[in-house]
């Protein structure tokens, strides 16, 4: 029954990114209007930073990473919009990680499906204690840690940071009510419906087909109708969450385009800000109108054509979603290096060209491993791989403390584990293992050094620094721009 609620609720969560962007533009337009600042600040709720991990990734660029979580909180009128029982636990289906590039002209939103299997790190409970790590857990379980009505955004942020190796600068949680109000304020959003949709498509538990709620064709929806459209799963395509994500990304793009077309005037945008902030919960770094203005300033020069939407590389694993490696690690490495989806340099630095995967061995020659201890483990069935990697490390001045076989030999990508205070050294090691995934570990697990667990993606014949070029086709082919026609190239699953 709980699983049924998860399928029924939170289905507009991919749209919450729009609220964050729209709000930022609104606050920017209203700068200097004191009473508006007070009103907007009074609307905003914040969550405690006490639940954030003590061992977070460091910032790697002048860009920003913003996690936008969709909540189906049952309070404040959300249950009437499809949020379920008001006594239930706060849940989140999926989220966007928005990377604003350092040049402040490009952005990419990476969608994480709700059923994605990953590791959830220790998270803080309401009584102040911390949970044990969860392995191979569903992504949306992170938000429900602690079983509170409002959910646990800090836990979701910790999970994203562990998954990506990217530092999340801000986290925004928006509920059903905020999305509904926003679509009303803009006067509706154009959508494309491939076939007639009935009440049973929205609620498969109905005994009869019910009334038609959407006619086939292009139409404009807002409020409850917009919620119904983004929540429909079984009436379009194969009924999968992945197909729905693409459709909802198109909805987000259409909504952003509508906001821009209407003009960024106070008369148009102040109602957007009021609607959005009344249903937002943010980290303390965005907890006032002044702080939101600073965030808005980082978004004002981004063109819709340069705002891309992608989904993390994935494959089905039974009824769940597994992350595909090394494609996912290549995506995170590209974002850390401020490389766009097509491999261009968006770091804002002059005279810097995008380096493709054919980085030369001479570049690796500049790597100095002096004073860095590394243990190497073979996580594959390829004989002798650890010894070959150890020789490469030794050639660059690293101290190899030992080689061994990993506890499992099914690693697709190389993992570099580092203990407290060792992240900078781990990134030096990473330069010899392009596409490797960095992850934090305890001092006991790393023995004060760095662990390298080799995956099948490791190729000792191609040394060089991790400078990503164009991303794998699994990522690039599925990307869409915010200014795309909402009906063009739209997959319904």
C-alpha positions, 0 to 999 in steps of 0.5 A: 500500500505504501508503494501505491502511494509513492506511485500516486504522489509526487509525480510533478517533482521534476517540475520543481526546478522551474519554481526555483528558477522562476523565483530567482528571476522574480526576486531579481526583478523586485530588488530594492522593494523593501516591503516585498523583501519582507513578504517573501522572506516571511514566506520561506521556510528553512531546514536545519543544516545540522543534518548535512554530512561533516565530510562533504566534497569541496567546491571544484569550480566557480559554478553552482550546484542546486538540488531541487526536490519535489515533496508531496507533503500532506500539510497545507492543502497539498492532500487535496491536490493529490498528496495523499493522507495528511498523516502520512510521511513526507515523500519525494519521487525524484529530483533535479540536480541543476549545475550552473556552469562557471561562465554563468551562461550555461546550465544543465539539469540532471534528473534522478529517477525515484527508483534509482538504486544507490547508496544512502550515507548516514543521515540525521534523525529527529532525535539527533542520532544518525542512521547507518549507511544503506546500500543499494537503496531506492533514491526516494527513500533518502527523503523519508529517513526519520519518517517526518511529515516534512521529509529529510532534505538534508539526507537527500542532499547527502545522498546526491553529494555521495553519488556525484562527488559534487558539492551541493551549494543550495537545496530547494524543496517545493510541494504540489501547492507551489507548482499548482499556483505557479502554473495558474499565475503564468496563465497555463502551459502548452502541452501535447497529449498523444491520445485521449486520457481518462480518469482511470489513466490517472488512477488505475485503481478505478473500476471504470474508465471514468470521464475524459480528462484530456483530449488528444492534441495540443492544449494549455493546462494550469492548476489541477489540470497541470498536476493531473498531466504531469502525474499521469503515468499509465495513460501514455507510452509504456507507463514507465517513470523514465518515459514520464521524466522526458515528458515532464522535462519538456513541460519544465522547458515550456514553462520556463519559455512562457515565463520569459515570453511574458517579460520579467516585469514586477507586475508579471513576476511578483505573483510568481515569487509569492506563489513559489515562496509560500510552498518552498523549504530551502537551506539556510543559505537561501533563507531570505529574499536577500540571499535569494537575490544573490542566487538570482544574480547567478542565473540572469545571463543564462540563455534558454538554449543553453539550459539543457535537461538530461537524465542520469545514465540508467538501465532497468534492474528488475522493477528498479533503475540501476546507474550505468557506469562509466557513463554516469561517472563521465557525466559527474566528471564533466560537471566538475570540470565545467564541460557542457553536454557537447564537451565545450569548456564552460569554465569561463577561463580564457584560452582554454580548449575542450580536451577530449578523451584522447588526453596525451600521456605527457599531460599525465607526466605532470602529476606528482604523487609525492607524499601520497599513499595509495592501496590498489584493489582489483575490482575486476576479473582481469588478472594483473590489473592491480599490479599494472596500476601500481606501476603507473602510480609508482612511476608518478611518485606515489607510494603504493602501500599494497595491492590486492583483490577487492571484495567483489570483482564486478566493478564497472568503474574505478572508485577512489576512496579517501578519508577525512581531509584527503580529498585533495590528494584523491583528486591528484590520484584521479588524474591517472584514472579518467572517469573514476568516481571519488567517494568519501570513507572513514579513516579506518577504511582508508588507513590514512591513505587513498584506496583505488578499486579498479573497475573494467573502465580502467585502461592502463594503456591510456593514461592521462588526466581526467579531462572529459570530452563529449559525453556518452551518447546515452547522455547527449542523445537524450538532452533537450534545451529549454527553448525546444518546441514542447511537442517536438522530439518528445518521447512518452516512454 
